[in-house]
Amino acid sequence: MPLLETSAILPLADPSAVRAVEATGTAGLAWLLVALPLVGAGLLLVGGRATDKFGPMLATLLSWGSFVVGALIVVQLLGEPEGERSLSLQLWDWVSAGDLSVHVGFLLDPLSLAFVLLITFVGSLIHVYSLGYMAHDPHKRRFFAYLNLFVAAMLVLVLADSYLVLFVGWEGVGLASYLLIGFWYQNPEYATAGNKAFVVNRVGDFALLIGMAVMLSTFGSLDYAGVHGNAAGASETTLTILGLLLLVGACGKSAQFPLQSWLGDAMAGPTPVSALIHAATMVTAGVYLIARSQAIFDLTPDAQLAVAIVGTITLVFGAIVGCAKDDIKKALAASTMSQIGYMMLAVGLGPIGYVFAIFHLITHGFFKAGMFLGAGSVMHSMNNGVDMRRFGDLSTKMKITWLTFGAGWLAIIGFPFLSGWWSKDLIIESAFVGEGLRPWIFGGAAMLAAGLTAFYMSRLFLMTFHGDARWEDDVHPHESPLTMTVPMIILSVGSVALGAALWPTGIFNDWLEPVFGHVEHHEPVIPVLAIQVLVFVLMAAGVALAWWNYVRQDVPQVAPAGSFLTRAARRDLFQDDVNEIFLRHPGDQLVKGMVAADDDVVDGGLVGGVTGGLSGLSGVLRRTQNGFVRSYAMTMLAGVVAILGVVWVMQ
C-alpha cells in the first residue's frame, strides 16, 4: 500500500491557511445535529412513564435524523472548492466580559464532519441494537434518554469552534458516561464503576481546564482561530506546558496511560454502552483534541514526543492486559485501550500521522462496535455470562454472530485488505520514520503490539466460537433477534470493506487535506515491504499460537494460576494497586490530617478560643446589668467623673 503521501503543515485556524466562512444552505441547519438527540433526551426524561411505549423508538429516529442532517452537510461541502470546505455557524453570544467575548458556534470542516458521520451512524446502529437488547428492561426509556444525551454531548464536542464550547461537550460526555456505566446502579459494583470513571476523568478535565486558562492568559481567546492563529507568537515553554495539559486531558477521556484504570470497569454498563463508549465516541475524544490542536503540537516537539510516548506505552500495556482477560467485554476493553494507543502514537508523530490516526479511528469505530455488539449477542444467548472459558462451539448455534464477529476479528488483527490492515499498518509504517533510536522504539513497539493483538483477539474469538462446548447445563445458545443482528451485519460490512473504500481510492486523504495539509512522501528506516511482511508473520504467529492453546488444547473452565506476568495482566498490571498506593492512601492521610487540624486547631483552638473569650467577657458584662436603678446611676456618675478627669488632665 502507499505509505506517506501526506507536506507543509497548514494549521486549521491559521488565517493564511483555511478560512471559515459563514454556513449557508443545509450547513445553516447544523444546529439540528445536536438539537435532535438533545430534544429526545429531554422528552424522555421529562415525559416520564408517559413516553415508555414510544420513547425508545423516538430516540432512535432522532439519532438517525442527526445522521441524515450530517450526511446532507457533507454532500454540500463536497460541492465546495477544496479551500472553502470550512464553514462557521454562529449561534449566540455566551460570555462578554471586558475584552473577552465568547460565542457559541460550530465549525463545520472535514475533520468535525468525519466525526459527525461516525458518531451518528454507528451511534444510531447502536440505538437500533438496543431496541432488542434492552427490550425487557423496565427502565429502557431512561436508557435511551441517556443514549441520546451521550450522542448530543459528543456532537457538541466535535462541532465546537472554541475550546470553551468543546469543554461543554467534554463534560457532557463525562456526565452521560457516568449515567450509562452506572445504569444498573442497584448493583453496588456497577455504581462504583460509574463513580470510578467519573472521578478518573475529572483528573484529565482539570488539566484541560488549566490549559484553557493558559490559553486565555496567553492569547486572550479560547476560539480555535484566536489560539491556533496566534500560537506561533507564543514562547516554546508556554506551548509545551499547554500541550502537556491538553495531553493529560486527552489521557483521561481516551483511557491512556496513566489515566486508563477506569476503562475495564466501564464494562459494568449494558453492552450497547460499551460499544458506544469504546468505539465511536468517548474514547476517541482525546485523539480528536490532539488532532484539532495540531497548530499547538507542531510548534512544541517535546509535547508532541510526550504524546507519542504515552500512545506507545498504552498500546503495549493494553495488548498485554488483553492476553490474560477471560471476561469477553474486558478483553475487548483492553483491545480498545491498545488501539487508541496506536492513534495517539500516530498524532504524536506529527504531520505524517494525523490522517493515519483519524483513518484508524474511523475503521476501528466499525469493527470494534461490531465486536462489542457481537459480545452482547453472545451474552444475550448465554444467560448474560461473560466468561469465555464457559463458552466454546458457539459458531454452530449463532452463525450470524459468528460471521459478523469474525469480520471484526480479522479486521483488527490486520488480515490483508480488510479495514484494519489498511489503517493500522499505515501507523506502524509511519512509526518507523525518523532518525536515531526513535523509529526503532516506536516502530518496534507498534509491531510487537500487532503480534500481541493477533494473539489475544484470536484467543477471544476461538475460545468463544470454536473448540468444545463448555456451557452450563441451563444455557441454551441461540441467535439474537433481527434488531440486534442487522446492525452487526452492517458494521461487519464496514469491517471488511471500509478501509479499501476510503484509502486506495484517495477519498479519505483528499477529504482531510484541507485540515492537515499535504505531507510529502517519507521513507521508513526499513523498506515498507519488509515491515508489511514482518507484521503479517507476527499476525500469523499470534493466530497460530492462540489456535494451538485454545482449540487444539483443552480449555480449563477455571483459569490456572499462570506466570507472574499472567497474574499481573489479570490485575491490569497492578494499575489499581498503584493508584491505591500513590493516590488514594496519601489522599486519605491528607484528608484525615486536614480533619484533625480542623478539629484541634480551628474548632478546638481558634473557634474554641474566640467563643470562650467572648463567653467570659459576656459573663463579666452580664454582672453590670443587674436591674437596679441605683447601680446604673452610680455607673453614669462614674462615667461623668472619668470624662471630667480626662478633660482636666488634657488642659
C-alpha positions as CSV (number, residue, x, y, z in Angstrom):
1,M,0.0,0.0,0.0
2,P,1.2,3.6,-0.5
3,L,2.8,4.9,2.7
4,L,3.1,8.6,3.3
5,E,1.5,10.8,0.8
6,T,0.5,13.3,3.4
7,S,3.9,18.5,3.2
8,A,3.8,21.7,4.5
9,I,1.7,22.0,7.6
10,L,-1.5,24.1,7.3
11,P,-3.0,24.6,10.7
12,L,-6.8,24.6,10.6
13,A,-7.4,28.0,12.1
14,D,-4.3,29.8,10.7
15,P,-5.6,32.8,8.7
16,S,-3.1,32.1,6.0
17,A,-4.5,28.7,5.5
18,V,-8.1,27.7,5.7
19,R,-10.7,30.4,6.5
20,A,-14.1,29.5,7.9
21,V,-16.9,31.2,6.0
22,E,-20.5,31.6,7.2
23,A,-22.5,28.5,6.9
24,T,-25.4,28.7,4.4
25,G,-27.8,26.2,2.9
26,T,-28.1,22.8,4.6
27,A,-25.0,23.7,6.7
28,G,-27.0,26.5,8.3
29,L,-29.2,23.8,9.9
30,A,-26.2,22.2,11.6
31,W,-27.7,23.1,15.0
32,L,-30.2,20.3,14.3
33,L,-27.3,17.8,14.7
34,V,-27.3,18.5,18.4
35,A,-30.8,19.6,18.9
36,L,-32.5,16.4,17.7
37,P,-30.9,14.0,20.2
38,L,-31.0,16.6,22.9
39,V,-34.7,17.1,22.4
40,G,-35.1,13.3,22.5
41,A,-33.2,13.1,25.8
42,G,-35.3,15.9,27.3
43,L,-38.7,14.5,26.2
44,L,-37.9,11.0,27.6
45,L,-36.6,12.3,30.9
46,V,-39.3,14.9,31.5
47,G,-42.1,13.0,29.9
48,G,-41.5,10.1,32.3
49,R,-43.6,6.9,32.1
50,A,-45.9,8.5,29.6
51,T,-43.2,8.0,27.0
52,D,-42.4,4.4,27.9
53,K,-44.1,2.9,24.8
54,F,-42.8,5.2,22.1
55,G,-39.7,6.7,23.8
56,P,-37.1,4.2,22.7
57,M,-38.2,4.3,19.1
58,L,-38.4,8.1,19.1
59,A,-34.8,8.3,20.5
60,T,-33.6,6.0,17.7
61,L,-35.4,8.0,15.0
62,L,-34.0,11.3,16.3
63,S,-30.5,9.8,16.3
64,W,-30.9,8.8,12.6
65,G,-32.2,12.3,11.9
66,S,-28.9,13.7,13.1
67,F,-27.1,11.3,10.7
68,V,-29.2,12.5,7.8
69,V,-28.5,16.1,8.5
70,G,-24.8,15.3,8.8
71,A,-24.8,13.5,5.5
72,L,-26.5,16.3,3.7
73,I,-23.9,18.8,5.1
74,V,-21.1,16.5,3.8
75,V,-22.7,16.5,0.4
76,Q,-22.9,20.3,0.5
77,L,-19.2,20.5,1.4
78,L,-18.2,18.1,-1.4
79,G,-19.7,20.6,-3.8
80,E,-17.5,23.4,-2.5
81,P,-13.9,24.1,-3.7
82,E,-11.3,22.3,-1.5
83,G,-10.1,25.6,0.1
84,E,-13.7,26.6,1.1
85,R,-14.7,23.4,3.0
86,S,-14.6,25.1,6.4
87,L,-17.9,26.7,7.4
88,S,-18.7,28.6,10.6
89,L,-22.1,28.7,12.2
90,Q,-22.5,31.3,14.9
91,L,-25.4,30.5,17.3
92,W,-25.3,33.1,20.1
93,D,-23.1,35.2,22.3
94,W,-22.3,33.4,25.6
95,V,-19.6,35.3,27.6
96,S,-18.9,39.0,27.3
97,A,-16.6,40.5,29.9
98,G,-14.2,43.3,29.1
99,D,-12.0,42.3,26.2
100,L,-13.2,38.7,26.4
101,S,-16.0,37.7,24.2
102,V,-17.0,34.1,23.8
103,H,-19.8,32.9,21.5
104,V,-21.4,29.5,20.9
105,G,-20.6,28.4,17.4
106,F,-20.0,25.3,15.3
107,L,-17.0,24.7,13.0
108,L,-18.1,22.5,10.0
109,D,-14.9,21.2,8.4
110,P,-13.8,17.8,7.1
111,L,-12.4,16.8,10.5
112,S,-15.5,17.6,12.5
113,L,-17.8,16.2,9.9
114,A,-15.9,12.9,9.7
115,F,-16.6,12.5,13.4
116,V,-20.2,13.6,12.9
117,L,-20.8,10.8,10.4
118,L,-19.1,8.2,12.6
119,I,-20.9,9.2,15.8
120,T,-24.3,9.4,14.3
121,F,-24.1,6.4,12.0
122,V,-22.6,4.0,14.5
123,G,-24.5,5.6,17.4
124,S,-27.8,5.1,15.5
125,L,-27.0,1.5,14.8
126,I,-26.4,1.0,18.5
127,H,-29.7,2.6,19.2
128,V,-31.4,0.0,16.9
129,Y,-29.4,-2.8,18.5
130,S,-30.6,-1.6,21.9
131,L,-34.2,-1.9,20.9
132,G,-33.7,-5.7,21.1
133,Y,-31.0,-5.9,23.8
134,M,-32.9,-3.7,26.3
135,A,-36.4,-4.9,25.2
136,H,-37.2,-6.4,28.6
137,D,-35.5,-3.9,30.8
138,P,-38.1,-1.9,32.8
139,H,-36.1,1.2,32.6
140,K,-35.3,1.2,28.9
141,R,-36.8,4.6,28.4
142,R,-34.3,6.2,30.7
143,F,-31.5,4.2,29.0
144,F,-32.5,5.6,25.6
145,A,-32.7,9.1,27.0
146,Y,-29.1,8.7,28.2
147,L,-28.0,7.4,24.8
148,N,-29.5,10.5,23.1
149,L,-27.8,12.7,25.7
150,F,-24.5,11.0,25.0
151,V,-24.7,11.5,21.3
152,A,-25.7,15.1,21.7
153,A,-22.8,15.8,24.0
154,M,-20.3,14.1,21.7
155,L,-21.6,16.1,18.8
156,V,-21.1,19.4,20.7
157,L,-17.5,18.3,21.5
158,V,-16.5,17.7,17.8
159,L,-18.5,20.6,16.3
160,A,-17.3,23.3,18.7
161,D,-15.4,26.2,17.3
162,S,-13.7,27.0,20.6
163,Y,-12.2,25.2,23.5
164,L,-14.8,26.5,25.8
165,V,-17.7,25.0,23.8
166,L,-15.6,21.9,23.4
167,F,-15.4,21.7,27.1
168,V,-19.2,21.8,27.5
169,G,-19.4,18.7,25.2
170,W,-16.4,17.2,27.0
171,E,-18.2,17.5,30.4
172,G,-21.5,16.4,28.9
173,V,-19.9,13.2,27.6
174,G,-18.4,12.6,31.1
175,L,-21.9,13.0,32.7
176,A,-23.6,10.8,30.2
177,S,-20.9,8.1,30.5
178,Y,-21.3,8.2,34.3
179,L,-25.1,7.7,33.9
180,L,-24.7,4.9,31.4
181,I,-21.9,3.0,33.0
182,G,-23.8,3.0,36.3
183,F,-27.2,2.5,34.7
184,W,-27.8,-0.6,36.8
185,Y,-26.8,1.3,39.9
186,Q,-28.8,-1.1,42.2
187,N,-25.7,-3.3,41.9
188,P,-23.0,-1.6,44.1
189,E,-20.2,-2.9,41.9
190,Y,-21.7,-1.2,38.9
191,A,-22.4,2.0,40.8
192,T,-18.7,2.0,41.9
193,A,-17.6,1.6,38.3
194,G,-19.6,4.6,37.2
195,N,-18.1,6.6,40.1
196,K,-14.6,5.5,39.2
197,A,-14.9,6.5,35.5
198,F,-16.3,9.9,36.6
199,V,-13.5,10.6,39.2
200,V,-10.6,9.5,36.9
201,N,-11.9,11.6,34.1
202,R,-12.1,14.6,36.4
203,V,-8.3,14.5,36.7
204,G,-8.0,14.9,32.9
205,D,-10.7,17.5,32.8
206,F,-9.0,19.6,35.5
207,A,-5.8,19.6,33.3
208,L,-7.8,20.7,30.3
209,L,-9.4,23.5,32.4
210,I,-6.0,24.8,33.4
211,G,-4.9,24.6,29.8
212,M,-7.8,26.8,28.8
213,A,-6.7,29.3,31.5
214,V,-3.2,29.3,29.9
215,M,-4.8,30.0,26.5
216,L,-6.8,32.8,27.9
217,S,-3.8,34.4,29.6
218,T,-1.5,33.9,26.6
219,F,-3.8,34.6,23.6
220,G,-6.8,36.4,25.2
221,S,-9.1,34.0,23.4
222,L,-10.5,30.5,23.6
223,D,-11.6,30.3,20.0
224,Y,-9.7,27.9,17.7
225,A,-9.0,30.8,15.3
226,G,-7.6,33.0,18.1
227,V,-5.5,30.3,19.7
228,H,-4.2,28.5,16.7
229,G,-3.7,31.6,14.6
230,N,-1.5,33.2,17.3
231,A,0.3,30.0,18.5
232,A,3.4,30.9,16.6
233,G,3.8,34.0,18.6
234,A,3.9,32.3,22.0
235,S,7.1,31.0,23.7
236,E,8.0,27.4,23.3
237,T,7.8,26.9,27.0
238,T,4.2,28.1,27.1
239,L,3.3,25.9,24.2
240,T,5.0,22.9,25.8
241,I,3.1,23.4,29.1
242,L,-0.2,23.9,27.1
243,G,0.5,20.8,25.0
244,L,1.2,18.7,28.1
245,L,-2.0,19.9,29.8
246,L,-4.0,19.0,26.7
247,L,-2.3,15.6,26.7
248,V,-3.4,14.9,30.3
249,G,-6.9,15.9,29.3
250,A,-6.8,13.5,26.4
251,C,-5.4,10.7,28.5
252,G,-8.5,10.9,30.8
253,K,-11.1,10.7,28.1
254,S,-9.2,8.2,25.9
255,A,-8.1,6.0,28.8
256,Q,-4.4,6.4,28.0
257,F,-1.5,5.8,30.5
258,P,-1.6,6.8,33.3
259,L,-5.3,7.5,33.4
260,Q,-6.5,4.2,31.9
261,S,-7.8,2.5,35.1
262,W,-11.5,3.3,34.5
263,L,-11.9,1.6,31.1
264,G,-12.2,-2.0,32.2
265,D,-14.6,-1.2,35.0
266,A,-16.7,0.7,32.5
267,M,-17.9,-2.7,31.2
268,A,-20.4,-2.6,34.1
269,G,-22.8,-0.8,31.9
270,P,-25.2,-2.5,29.4
271,T,-23.2,-3.8,26.4
272,P,-24.6,-1.2,23.9
273,V,-23.0,1.4,26.2
274,S,-19.6,-0.4,25.8
275,A,-20.0,-0.3,22.0
276,L,-20.8,3.4,22.1
277,I,-18.1,4.5,24.5
278,H,-15.3,2.2,23.3
279,A,-15.9,2.5,19.5
280,A,-17.3,5.8,18.1
281,T,-17.5,8.3,20.9
282,M,-15.9,9.0,24.3
283,V,-12.6,7.2,24.0
284,T,-11.9,8.9,20.6
285,A,-12.4,12.4,22.1
286,G,-8.7,12.6,23.3
287,V,-7.5,11.8,19.8
288,Y,-9.7,14.4,18.4
289,L,-8.5,17.0,20.9
290,I,-4.8,16.4,19.9
291,A,-5.6,16.4,16.2
292,R,-7.7,19.6,16.5
293,S,-4.8,21.2,18.4
294,Q,-2.3,20.4,15.6
295,A,-1.2,24.1,15.4
296,I,0.0,23.9,19.0
297,F,1.7,20.5,19.0
298,D,3.5,21.1,15.7
299,L,5.3,24.0,17.4
300,T,6.3,22.1,20.6
301,P,8.4,18.9,19.8
302,D,8.6,18.0,23.4
303,A,4.9,17.8,24.0
304,Q,4.4,16.0,20.6
305,L,7.0,13.5,21.7
306,A,5.2,13.0,25.0
307,V,2.0,12.2,23.1
308,A,3.9,9.5,21.1
309,I,5.4,8.1,24.2
310,V,2.1,7.9,26.0
311,G,0.5,6.2,23.0
312,T,3.3,3.7,22.7
313,I,3.2,2.7,26.4
314,T,-0.6,2.4,26.2
315,L,-0.8,0.3,23.1
316,V,1.6,-2.3,24.6
317,F,0.0,-2.0,28.0
318,G,-3.5,-2.7,26.6
319,A,-2.2,-5.6,24.5
320,I,-0.6,-7.3,27.5
321,V,-3.7,-6.9,29.6
322,G,-5.9,-8.3,26.8
323,C,-3.9,-11.5,26.7
324,A,-5.0,-12.6,30.1
325,K,-8.6,-11.5,30.4
326,D,-11.3,-14.2,30.4
327,D,-14.2,-11.7,30.6
328,I,-15.1,-11.1,26.9
329,K,-16.1,-7.5,27.4
330,K,-12.9,-6.7,29.4
331,A,-10.8,-8.3,26.8
332,L,-12.4,-6.0,24.2
333,A,-11.9,-3.0,26.6
334,A,-8.2,-3.8,26.8
335,S,-8.1,-4.0,23.0
336,T,-9.7,-0.6,22.8
337,M,-7.1,0.9,25.1
338,S,-4.4,-0.6,22.8
339,Q,-6.0,0.6,19.6
340,I,-6.5,4.1,20.9
341,G,-2.8,3.9,21.8
342,Y,-2.0,3.4,18.1
343,M,-4.0,6.5,17.3
344,M,-2.2,8.6,20.0
345,L,1.1,7.3,18.7
346,A,0.2,8.5,15.2
347,V,-0.9,12.0,16.2
348,G,2.3,12.2,18.3
349,L,4.4,11.5,15.2
350,G,3.4,15.0,13.8
351,P,2.2,15.8,10.3
352,I,2.9,12.3,8.9
353,G,0.5,10.7,11.4
354,Y,-2.6,12.9,11.7
355,V,-4.5,11.5,8.8
356,F,-3.5,7.9,9.6
357,A,-4.7,8.4,13.2
358,I,-8.2,9.6,12.1
359,F,-8.3,6.9,9.4
360,H,-7.7,4.1,12.0
361,L,-10.2,5.8,14.3
362,I,-12.9,5.5,11.7
363,T,-12.2,1.9,10.8
364,H,-11.8,1.0,14.4
365,G,-15.2,2.5,15.1
366,F,-16.8,0.0,12.8
367,F,-15.0,-3.2,13.7
368,K,-14.8,-2.6,17.4
369,A,-18.5,-1.6,17.7
370,G,-19.4,-4.7,15.7
371,M,-17.4,-6.9,18.1
372,F,-18.9,-5.3,21.2
373,L,-22.4,-5.8,19.8
374,G,-21.4,-9.4,19.0
375,A,-20.3,-9.9,22.6
376,G,-23.7,-8.6,23.7
377,S,-25.3,-11.1,21.3
378,V,-23.3,-13.9,22.9
379,M,-24.2,-12.7,26.4
380,H,-27.9,-12.5,25.3
381,S,-27.9,-16.2,24.5
382,M,-25.6,-17.3,27.4
383,N,-27.7,-16.0,30.3
384,N,-25.6,-12.9,30.5
385,G,-22.4,-14.9,31.0
386,V,-19.1,-13.2,30.1
387,D,-16.5,-15.9,31.0
388,M,-15.1,-17.1,27.7
389,R,-13.9,-20.3,29.5
390,R,-17.5,-21.3,29.7
391,F,-18.4,-20.6,26.0
392,G,-17.0,-22.6,23.0
393,D,-18.5,-24.0,19.9
394,L,-21.0,-21.1,19.5
395,S,-20.3,-21.0,15.8
396,T,-22.8,-23.8,15.3
397,K,-25.5,-22.1,17.3
398,M,-25.0,-18.4,16.4
399,K,-23.9,-18.3,12.7
400,I,-24.7,-14.6,12.1
401,T,-23.0,-13.5,15.3
402,W,-20.0,-15.8,14.4
403,L,-19.7,-14.4,10.9
404,T,-20.1,-10.7,11.9
405,F,-17.7,-11.0,14.9
406,G,-15.3,-12.9,12.7
407,A,-15.2,-10.0,10.3
408,G,-14.3,-7.6,13.1
409,W,-11.7,-10.1,14.4
410,L,-10.0,-10.4,11.0
411,A,-10.1,-6.6,10.6
412,I,-8.5,-5.8,14.0
413,I,-5.7,-8.4,13.6
414,G,-4.7,-6.8,10.3
415,F,-5.7,-9.5,7.9
416,P,-4.7,-8.3,4.4
417,F,-7.0,-6.0,2.6
418,L,-9.5,-5.7,5.5
419,S,-10.1,-2.3,7.1
420,G,-7.7,-2.8,10.0
421,W,-4.9,-3.8,7.6
422,W,-5.2,-0.5,5.7
423,S,-5.3,1.7,8.7
424,K,-3.2,0.1,11.4
425,D,-0.4,-0.9,9.1
426,L,-0.1,2.7,7.9
427,I,0.6,3.8,11.6
428,I,3.2,1.0,12.0
429,E,4.9,2.1,8.9
430,S,4.9,5.8,9.8
431,A,6.3,4.9,13.3
432,F,9.5,3.6,11.5
433,V,10.1,7.1,10.0
434,G,12.7,9.2,11.7
435,E,16.3,9.3,12.9
436,G,18.3,7.7,15.6
437,L,16.6,5.2,18.0
438,R,13.2,6.8,17.9
439,P,11.8,5.0,14.9
440,W,13.1,1.6,16.2
441,I,11.5,2.1,19.6
442,F,8.1,3.4,18.3
443,G,8.1,1.1,15.3
444,G,9.2,-1.9,17.2
445,A,6.6,-1.4,19.9
446,A,3.9,-0.9,17.4
447,M,4.9,-4.1,15.6
448,L,5.1,-6.1,18.8
449,A,1.7,-5.0,19.8
450,A,0.4,-6.1,16.4
451,G,1.5,-9.6,17.2
452,L,0.0,-9.5,20.7
453,T,-3.2,-8.2,19.2
454,A,-3.4,-11.1,16.8
455,F,-2.9,-13.5,19.7
456,Y,-5.4,-12.1,22.3
457,M,-8.1,-11.3,19.7
458,S,-7.7,-14.8,18.2
459,R,-7.8,-16.2,21.8
460,L,-11.1,-14.3,22.4
461,F,-12.6,-15.4,19.1
462,L,-11.6,-19.1,19.3
463,M,-12.5,-19.5,23.0
464,T,-15.9,-18.1,22.3
465,F,-16.9,-19.7,19.0
466,H,-14.7,-22.7,18.5
467,G,-13.4,-25.7,20.4
468,D,-15.5,-27.9,22.7
469,A,-18.7,-26.6,24.2
470,R,-18.2,-25.6,27.8
471,W,-21.7,-24.3,28.6
472,E,-23.6,-24.6,31.9
473,D,-26.5,-27.1,31.8
474,D,-29.1,-24.3,32.0
475,V,-27.7,-22.4,29.0
476,H,-29.3,-22.8,25.6
477,P,-27.4,-20.7,23.0
478,H,-29.5,-19.2,20.2
479,E,-29.2,-16.4,17.6
480,S,-30.3,-12.9,18.5
481,P,-33.3,-11.1,17.0
482,L,-33.1,-9.0,13.8
483,T,-32.9,-5.7,15.7
484,M,-29.6,-6.9,17.1
485,T,-28.2,-8.9,14.1
486,V,-28.9,-6.3,11.4
487,P,-26.7,-3.6,13.0
488,M,-24.0,-6.3,13.4
489,I,-24.2,-7.2,9.7
490,I,-23.9,-3.6,8.6
491,L,-20.9,-3.0,10.9
492,S,-19.3,-6.2,9.6
493,V,-19.5,-4.8,6.0
494,G,-17.6,-1.8,7.2
495,S,-15.1,-4.0,8.9
496,V,-14.4,-5.8,5.6
497,A,-14.7,-3.0,3.0
498,L,-14.4,0.4,4.6
499,G,-10.6,0.6,4.5
500,A,-10.4,-0.3,0.9
501,A,-13.2,2.1,0.0
502,L,-11.5,5.1,1.8
503,W,-7.8,4.7,1.3
504,P,-6.7,3.2,-2.0
505,T,-9.2,5.5,-3.7
506,G,-7.7,8.5,-2.0
507,I,-11.1,9.8,-0.9
508,F,-10.2,10.0,2.8
509,N,-6.8,11.6,2.4
510,D,-8.2,14.2,0.0
511,W,-11.1,14.9,2.3
512,L,-8.8,15.7,5.3
513,E,-6.1,17.5,3.3
514,P,-7.7,21.0,3.8
515,V,-7.4,20.4,7.6
516,F,-4.0,18.7,8.0
517,G,-2.3,19.8,4.8
518,H,-0.4,17.7,2.3
519,V,2.7,15.8,3.6
520,E,5.5,14.7,1.3
521,H,6.5,11.1,1.0
522,H,8.8,9.8,3.8
523,E,10.7,6.6,3.7
524,P,10.9,4.5,6.9
525,V,14.2,3.2,8.2
526,I,13.4,-0.2,6.7
527,P,11.6,-0.9,3.5
528,V,7.8,-0.8,3.6
529,L,7.5,-4.3,2.1
530,A,9.7,-5.7,4.9
531,I,7.5,-4.0,7.5
532,Q,4.4,-5.5,5.9
533,V,5.9,-9.0,5.7
534,L,7.1,-8.8,9.4
535,V,3.7,-7.6,10.6
536,F,2.0,-10.4,8.6
537,V,4.3,-13.0,10.1
538,L,3.7,-11.8,13.6
539,M,0.0,-11.8,12.9
540,A,0.1,-15.4,11.6
541,A,2.2,-16.4,14.6
542,G,-0.3,-14.9,17.1
543,V,-3.2,-16.6,15.4
544,A,-1.4,-20.0,15.3
545,L,-0.4,-19.7,19.0
546,A,-4.0,-19.0,20.0
547,W,-5.3,-21.8,17.9
548,W,-2.8,-24.3,19.5
549,N,-3.6,-23.2,23.0
550,Y,-7.4,-22.8,22.8
551,V,-8.6,-25.2,20.1
552,R,-6.0,-28.0,19.9
553,Q,-5.7,-28.0,23.7
554,D,-8.4,-28.3,26.3
555,V,-9.5,-25.0,27.8
556,P,-10.0,-25.4,31.6
557,Q,-13.2,-23.8,32.9
558,V,-11.2,-22.3,35.7
559,A,-8.2,-20.2,34.8
560,P,-4.9,-21.7,36.0
561,A,-2.7,-19.6,38.2
562,G,-0.2,-18.9,35.4
563,S,3.1,-17.0,35.5
564,F,3.7,-13.7,37.3
565,L,3.1,-11.7,34.1
566,T,-0.2,-13.5,33.6
567,R,-1.3,-12.8,37.1
568,A,-0.2,-9.2,36.8
569,A,-2.1,-8.8,33.5
570,R,-5.3,-10.2,35.1
571,R,-4.9,-7.4,37.6
572,D,-4.4,-4.9,34.8
573,L,-0.7,-4.7,35.5
574,F,-1.5,-3.5,39.1
575,Q,-2.8,-0.2,37.9
576,D,-5.4,-0.1,40.7
577,D,-2.8,-1.0,43.2
578,V,-0.5,1.8,42.0
579,N,-3.4,4.2,42.3
580,E,-4.2,2.9,45.8
581,I,-0.6,3.4,47.0
582,F,0.3,6.7,45.3
583,L,-3.1,8.4,45.2
584,R,-5.8,7.1,47.4
585,H,-3.8,6.3,50.5
586,P,-1.9,9.6,50.5
587,G,-5.2,11.3,49.8
588,D,-6.8,9.6,52.7
589,Q,-4.0,10.6,55.0
590,L,-4.2,14.2,53.7
591,V,-7.9,14.3,54.4
592,K,-7.5,12.8,57.9
593,G,-4.8,15.4,58.7
594,M,-7.0,18.2,57.5
595,V,-9.9,16.9,59.6
596,A,-7.7,16.6,62.6
597,A,-6.4,20.2,62.0
598,D,-9.9,21.4,61.7
599,D,-10.9,19.6,65.0
600,D,-7.8,20.6,67.0
601,V,-6.8,23.9,65.6
602,V,-9.8,25.5,64.0
603,D,-12.7,24.1,66.1
604,G,-10.7,23.4,69.3
605,G,-8.2,26.3,69.2
606,L,-9.3,29.2,67.1
607,V,-13.0,28.9,67.2
608,G,-13.0,27.5,70.7
609,G,-10.7,30.3,72.0
610,V,-12.7,33.1,70.4
611,T,-16.0,31.7,71.6
612,G,-14.6,31.0,75.1
613,G,-13.2,34.6,75.4
614,L,-16.5,36.1,74.2
615,S,-18.4,33.9,76.7
616,G,-16.1,35.0,79.6
617,L,-16.4,38.7,78.6
618,S,-20.2,38.4,78.3
619,G,-20.2,36.9,81.8
620,V,-18.4,39.9,83.2
621,L,-20.6,42.4,81.4
622,R,-23.7,40.5,82.4
623,R,-22.9,41.3,86.1
624,T,-23.2,45.0,85.4
625,Q,-26.8,44.5,84.1
626,N,-28.4,43.8,87.5
627,G,-31.6,45.8,87.0
628,F,-31.1,48.2,89.9
629,V,-31.5,52.0,89.1
630,R,-29.0,53.0,91.8
631,S,-26.3,50.8,90.1
632,Y,-27.0,52.4,86.8
633,A,-26.9,55.9,88.4
634,M,-23.6,55.2,90.0
635,T,-22.2,53.9,86.7
636,M,-23.3,57.1,85.0
637,L,-21.8,59.3,87.8
638,A,-18.5,57.3,87.5
639,G,-18.5,57.9,83.7
640,V,-19.1,61.6,84.1
641,V,-16.3,61.9,86.7
642,A,-14.0,59.9,84.4
643,I,-14.8,62.3,81.4
644,L,-14.2,65.4,83.6
645,G,-10.9,63.9,84.8
646,V,-9.7,63.3,81.2
647,V,-10.7,66.9,80.2
648,W,-8.9,68.3,83.2
649,V,-5.7,66.4,82.5
650,M,-5.7,67.4,78.9
651,Q,-5.9,71.0,79.8
